[in-house]
Structure formats: C-alpha cells, structure tokens
Amino acid sequence: MSKTILVTGGAGFIGSHLCEKLLNENNNVICLDNFFTGSRKNIEHLLGNKNFELVRHDVTEPIRLEVDQIYNLACPASPVHYQYNPIKTIKTSVLGVTNMLGLAKRVKARILQASTSEVYGDPLMHPQKEEYWGNVNTIGIRSCYDEGKRVAETLMMDYHRQNNVDTRIIRIFNTYGPKMAENDGRVVSNFIVQALRNEDITIYGDGSQTRSFCYVDDLVRGMMALMDKDDYFEPVNVGNDGEFTIKELAELVIELTNSNSKIVYKELPSDDPVKRKPDLTRARTVLGYEPTVKLRDGLQKTIEYFAEIKKCK
C-alpha cells in the first residue's frame, strides 16, 4: 500500500536518492528543503511525477502536513557547510527534530532521524558499536554538528518514551556517490574534483587516518529497511565496514581517473577523528543489512558523475 512520506533535506545528496527510491516504490513523496546545501538540480527530474511534491521550507519553523512517515535528513552534513554558520547548524538539528517530532506525534507518523557516526567523536572504541557513548569535544569547532545530532537522538528517545512516538535512529557513516556537491569539502568529492582537474590532492594529516566509505545506494537501502522495521527504537549503524586509509583513497582516485595529480600533505584540523569504522552487527542481525558496493566500483560511478558535470560547464 502506498504511503505519504515526508523527506526533509530531500533535495540534498542522500535525500534526493531516497526520494527517487521511495517514488519507485509507488509512494507519495513530499520533499522539504530550504536549499542551503540541497540543490534543485538533484530533484529536477522528479518534478514531473504526479506523486512528488516540493516544498521550500526551513525545518526550524513548524509546518502542518498529513503524512504516514517522516525521514528527517535536514542538516548541513560536511564540515565546510556546518561550520559556515554553526549556530544555524545546531538549531537545524535541535529545532528541526523538535518540529518533526511534534508533527509525528500529531499525525501518528513513524519518524526516522538521520544521525551520524560523528556522535562517536574521535572514538576510543574501534570499530564503533551502538552502545559506545562517544568521545566528543563539546566546545570544539565540530560540536555544532556532533552535539546537535546527539541532542536530536535524545529528543527522539524522549518523545518515544514519554509520548509513544514511533521513532527510528540511523547512524550514518561516510557516504559517497553521484549528486555529492563539488564544494562540500568531503574527502571523496575533494579528491575526485582535484584529480579530474589534475590539481594536487590535499591530504590533511599524514594520510594514515582511516574511514569506511558507504555507497549511497547501500545506505538508502539500509535506511528504508530500518524505517520498515516494526518495534525497533534503538540506534542502528548503517555504512560499509571496509576500512581504508585516506592515503589509500587518494591513490585509488588517482588510478581510476588516470590523473597526473600529486599528493600533498597539510595540517590536520582539530578534533578530526583518527579512526572511523562501523560495527554492523546490529544492522546485520536486525535488518538483514549487508553493504554490496565495493569502494572501487562506487568510486567509478561517482567519478563518472563528476566528469559529466565538468563536461557540462
């Protein structure tokens, strides 16, 4: 049976992929975005679909809608964007989820909060399990994002316990793929754009820090699986548990783009995590989730997307 589903941040990188998948499954989708980091071109091809509606709105302001499900993705998610206006970032997380939880409570909708691996901070546990409480600098330059997402999780659990709201929490690990913004400052888009321009590839730190990279299709599949799981309210890590150093990523991007780029090293920003890798035991057990796209294959598709954009300019 088709549902009416609200996706906040629906014109963003992940949100636009989610909107498309939900429409493919014959749902009615309301995409809500204020276009701070989202882009109209990400959802332009959906505008002719009679089951798709675009609403320009900021989640820090309340809105009245009638929906069955809410995916709350609205928030700048890369350091360049969330540090641009840190007060606005934390307001988007905290006021945004408060407004969406109020809506979910009123219309009895199921709500999924897009949380993040950043709630673990610079982790002292490796890989990171959902039970780990994190190692976050509450007053650092990343805390507007990290702490905003942590408070959002708190509100989700309190609305569930106090008001019986049907909540889900997904902790998203580094995600990449087509529709990433060129200027978002994330490591995958940075490296690909620099490599395609044959510019120096900039590594912050010595390149030995690790990340786990999840292709966007795998993430969206995990997200929808969690939304469709009945009676499960604990946070769930979703990502890819393959672990690579930043230097390995740079070398792979250079190889796949046949670039003449050289790697250069710069100082590591403060509070940048040294290791990041999800423990996916809960996702595998509860959701039957398994990442399927290998880094090399996902990077190839992402490179093709960025090469196409470059051609169109």
C-alpha positions as CSV (number, residue, x, y, z in Angstrom):
1,M,0.0,0.0,0.0
2,S,1.4,3.4,-0.9
3,K,2.2,5.9,1.8
4,T,2.6,9.6,2.0
5,I,6.2,10.2,3.1
6,L,7.9,13.4,4.1
7,V,11.7,13.7,3.4
8,T,13.3,16.8,5.0
9,G,16.5,17.7,3.3
10,G,15.1,15.9,0.3
11,A,17.0,18.0,-2.3
12,G,20.3,17.1,-0.7
13,F,22.8,14.4,-1.7
14,I,21.3,11.5,0.2
15,G,17.7,12.9,0.4
16,S,17.4,13.1,-3.4
17,H,18.4,9.4,-3.8
18,L,15.9,8.5,-1.1
19,C,13.1,10.5,-2.7
20,E,13.7,8.7,-6.0
21,K,13.7,5.2,-4.4
22,L,10.5,5.9,-2.4
23,L,8.8,7.1,-5.6
24,N,9.9,4.0,-7.4
25,E,8.0,2.0,-4.8
26,N,4.8,3.9,-5.6
27,N,4.7,6.2,-2.6
28,N,3.6,9.9,-2.5
29,V,6.7,11.9,-1.5
30,I,6.8,15.4,-0.1
31,C,10.4,16.8,-0.4
32,L,11.0,19.6,2.0
33,D,14.2,21.7,1.7
34,N,15.4,25.3,2.2
35,F,18.2,24.8,-0.4
36,F,21.0,25.9,1.9
37,T,23.0,22.8,0.8
38,G,20.4,21.0,-1.2
39,S,20.1,21.6,-4.9
40,R,17.1,21.9,-7.2
41,K,19.0,20.0,-9.9
42,N,19.2,16.9,-7.6
43,I,15.4,16.5,-7.8
44,E,14.6,18.3,-11.1
45,H,13.9,15.0,-12.9
46,L,11.2,14.2,-10.2
47,L,9.2,17.4,-10.6
48,G,7.0,16.0,-13.4
49,N,6.0,13.0,-11.2
50,K,2.4,13.4,-10.0
51,N,3.3,11.7,-6.7
52,F,6.1,14.1,-6.0
53,E,5.7,17.5,-4.2
54,L,8.5,20.0,-3.5
55,V,8.0,22.4,-0.5
56,R,10.6,25.1,0.1
57,H,10.7,25.4,3.9
58,D,13.1,25.6,6.8
59,V,12.7,22.8,9.4
60,T,13.5,25.2,12.2
61,E,10.0,26.6,11.6
62,P,6.9,24.4,12.3
63,I,4.9,23.0,9.4
64,R,1.5,21.2,9.3
65,L,1.2,18.3,6.9
66,E,-0.6,15.0,6.8
67,V,1.9,12.1,6.4
68,D,2.5,8.5,7.3
69,Q,6.3,8.6,7.6
70,I,9.0,11.2,8.1
71,Y,12.6,10.9,7.2
72,N,14.4,13.8,8.9
73,L,17.6,14.4,6.9
74,A,17.7,18.2,7.0
75,C,21.0,19.5,8.3
76,P,24.3,20.5,6.6
77,A,26.5,17.4,6.8
78,S,30.0,18.4,5.7
79,P,32.5,20.5,7.8
80,V,32.7,23.3,5.3
81,H,28.9,23.7,5.4
82,Y,28.1,23.1,9.0
83,Q,30.9,25.3,10.2
84,Y,29.8,28.2,7.9
85,N,27.0,29.0,10.3
86,P,27.5,26.8,13.4
87,I,24.5,28.4,15.4
88,K,22.2,27.7,12.4
89,T,23.6,24.1,12.2
90,I,22.8,23.2,15.8
91,K,19.4,24.9,15.5
92,T,18.6,22.9,12.4
93,S,19.3,19.7,14.3
94,V,17.6,20.6,17.6
95,L,14.7,22.7,16.5
96,G,14.3,20.7,13.3
97,V,13.8,17.4,15.0
98,T,11.6,19.0,17.7
99,N,9.3,20.3,15.0
100,M,9.3,17.0,13.1
101,L,8.6,15.0,16.3
102,G,5.7,17.4,17.1
103,L,4.3,16.6,13.6
104,A,4.9,12.9,14.0
105,K,3.1,12.9,17.4
106,R,0.1,14.9,16.0
107,V,-0.5,12.7,12.9
108,K,0.8,9.4,14.4
109,A,3.6,9.1,11.8
110,R,6.7,6.9,12.1
111,I,9.8,9.1,12.1
112,L,13.4,8.3,11.3
113,Q,16.2,10.6,12.4
114,A,19.3,10.7,10.2
115,S,22.0,10.7,12.9
116,T,25.7,10.3,12.2
117,S,28.9,8.4,13.1
118,E,30.0,11.9,14.4
119,V,28.1,11.1,17.6
120,Y,31.1,8.9,18.5
121,G,33.5,11.8,18.1
122,D,37.2,10.8,17.9
123,P,36.4,7.2,19.1
124,L,38.3,5.3,21.7
125,M,36.4,2.1,20.7
126,H,37.2,0.6,17.3
127,P,35.1,-0.4,15.4
128,Q,32.2,1.6,16.9
129,K,29.3,-0.2,18.4
130,E,25.9,1.5,19.0
131,E,26.4,1.0,22.8
132,Y,29.5,3.3,22.7
133,W,28.8,6.7,24.2
134,G,31.5,8.6,22.2
135,N,34.4,10.9,22.8
136,V,33.2,14.3,21.7
137,N,34.6,17.7,22.4
138,T,31.5,19.6,23.4
139,I,33.1,23.1,22.7
140,G,35.2,22.3,19.6
141,I,34.6,23.6,16.1
142,R,32.8,20.3,15.1
143,S,30.5,20.3,18.1
144,C,27.7,22.3,16.4
145,Y,27.1,19.2,14.3
146,D,28.2,16.4,16.7
147,E,26.3,17.7,19.7
148,G,23.3,18.8,17.6
149,K,22.9,15.2,16.4
150,R,23.4,13.8,19.9
151,V,20.6,16.1,21.2
152,A,18.4,15.0,18.3
153,E,18.9,11.4,19.4
154,T,18.0,12.3,23.0
155,L,14.8,14.1,21.8
156,M,13.9,11.0,19.7
157,M,14.2,8.7,22.6
158,D,12.3,11.1,25.0
159,Y,9.4,11.5,22.6
160,H,9.3,7.8,22.2
161,R,9.3,7.1,26.0
162,Q,7.1,10.0,27.0
163,N,4.7,10.3,24.1
164,N,4.9,6.9,22.5
165,V,6.1,8.4,19.2
166,D,7.1,5.7,16.7
167,T,10.8,6.6,16.3
168,R,13.9,5.2,14.4
169,I,17.5,6.4,14.7
170,I,20.1,5.6,12.0
171,R,23.7,6.5,12.5
172,I,25.2,7.1,9.1
173,F,28.9,6.6,8.3
174,N,30.8,8.3,5.5
175,T,28.6,8.1,2.4
176,Y,29.5,9.0,-1.2
177,G,28.1,8.7,-4.7
178,P,26.6,10.8,-7.5
179,K,24.9,14.1,-6.6
180,M,27.5,14.9,-4.0
181,A,28.2,18.7,-4.1
182,E,31.6,19.6,-5.6
183,N,32.2,22.2,-2.9
184,D,31.1,20.3,0.2
185,G,34.7,19.7,1.4
186,R,34.2,15.9,1.9
187,V,37.1,13.8,1.3
188,V,35.7,11.7,-1.7
189,S,34.4,14.8,-3.6
190,N,37.5,16.8,-2.8
191,F,39.8,14.1,-4.1
192,I,37.8,13.4,-7.3
193,V,37.4,17.0,-8.2
194,Q,41.1,17.7,-7.7
195,A,42.1,14.6,-9.6
196,L,39.9,15.4,-12.6
197,R,41.5,18.9,-12.7
198,N,45.0,17.3,-12.4
199,E,45.5,19.5,-9.3
200,D,47.4,18.5,-6.2
201,I,45.3,16.1,-4.0
202,T,45.3,17.6,-0.5
203,I,45.5,15.2,2.5
204,Y,45.1,16.7,5.9
205,G,47.4,14.9,8.4
206,D,49.7,12.1,7.3
207,G,47.0,10.1,5.5
208,S,47.1,7.2,8.0
209,Q,43.7,8.1,9.5
210,T,41.0,5.7,8.4
211,R,37.5,5.9,7.2
212,S,34.8,3.5,5.9
213,F,33.1,4.6,2.8
214,C,29.5,3.5,2.0
215,Y,28.0,3.9,-1.5
216,V,24.7,5.9,-1.3
217,D,22.5,3.1,-2.7
218,D,23.6,0.8,0.1
219,L,22.8,3.5,2.7
220,V,19.4,4.3,1.3
221,R,18.5,0.5,1.3
222,G,19.6,0.3,5.0
223,M,17.6,3.5,5.8
224,M,14.4,2.1,4.3
225,A,14.9,-1.2,5.9
226,L,15.1,0.4,9.3
227,M,12.0,2.6,8.6
228,D,10.1,-0.5,7.7
229,K,11.2,-2.5,10.8
230,D,8.4,-2.6,13.4
231,D,9.0,-2.0,17.1
232,Y,12.7,-1.2,17.0
233,F,13.8,2.0,18.6
234,E,17.5,1.7,19.4
235,P,20.1,3.4,17.1
236,V,21.5,1.4,14.2
237,N,24.8,1.9,12.5
238,V,24.5,1.8,8.7
239,G,27.5,2.1,6.4
240,N,30.3,-0.1,5.0
241,D,32.7,-1.8,7.3
242,G,35.6,-1.9,4.8
243,E,38.3,0.3,6.3
244,F,40.8,2.4,4.2
245,T,43.4,5.0,5.0
246,I,42.9,8.4,3.5
247,K,46.2,7.9,1.5
248,E,44.8,4.6,0.0
249,L,41.7,6.5,-1.0
250,A,43.7,9.2,-2.7
251,E,45.9,6.7,-4.6
252,L,42.8,4.8,-5.8
253,V,41.1,8.0,-7.1
254,I,44.3,8.9,-8.9
255,E,44.4,5.4,-10.5
256,L,40.7,5.5,-11.5
257,T,40.9,9.0,-13.0
258,N,44.3,8.4,-14.8
259,S,45.2,11.7,-13.2
260,N,48.6,13.4,-13.1
261,S,47.8,14.8,-9.6
262,K,50.4,14.6,-6.8
263,I,49.5,14.1,-3.2
264,V,50.4,17.0,-0.8
265,Y,50.0,17.0,3.0
266,K,48.6,19.7,5.2
267,E,47.9,20.1,8.9
268,L,45.1,18.1,10.3
269,P,42.1,20.2,11.5
270,S,41.3,20.0,15.2
271,D,39.1,17.1,16.5
272,D,39.3,15.2,13.3
273,P,38.8,11.5,14.1
274,V,41.8,9.2,13.7
275,K,39.7,6.1,13.0
276,R,36.2,5.5,11.9
277,K,34.5,2.2,11.1
278,P,31.1,0.9,12.0
279,D,30.3,-2.3,13.8
280,L,27.5,-3.5,11.6
281,T,26.4,-6.5,13.8
282,R,23.1,-4.8,14.8
283,A,22.3,-3.8,11.2
284,R,23.0,-7.4,10.0
285,T,21.0,-9.0,12.8
286,V,18.0,-6.7,13.0
287,L,17.7,-5.6,9.3
288,G,19.5,-8.3,7.4
289,Y,21.6,-5.4,6.0
290,E,24.8,-6.1,4.0
291,P,26.7,-3.4,2.1
292,T,27.1,-4.6,-1.5
293,V,29.0,-1.9,-3.5
294,K,32.8,-2.2,-3.3
295,L,34.8,1.1,-3.0
296,R,36.4,0.7,-6.4
297,D,33.0,0.2,-8.1
298,G,31.3,3.0,-6.2
299,L,34.2,5.5,-6.9
300,Q,34.0,4.7,-10.6
301,K,30.3,5.7,-10.7
302,T,31.0,8.8,-8.7
303,I,33.9,9.8,-10.9
304,E,31.7,9.4,-14.0
305,Y,29.1,11.7,-12.4
306,F,31.7,14.4,-11.6
307,A,33.3,14.1,-15.1
308,E,29.8,14.6,-16.6
309,I,29.3,17.8,-14.5
310,K,32.7,19.0,-15.6
311,K,31.8,18.4,-19.3
312,C,28.6,20.4,-18.9
313,K,30.3,23.5,-17.6
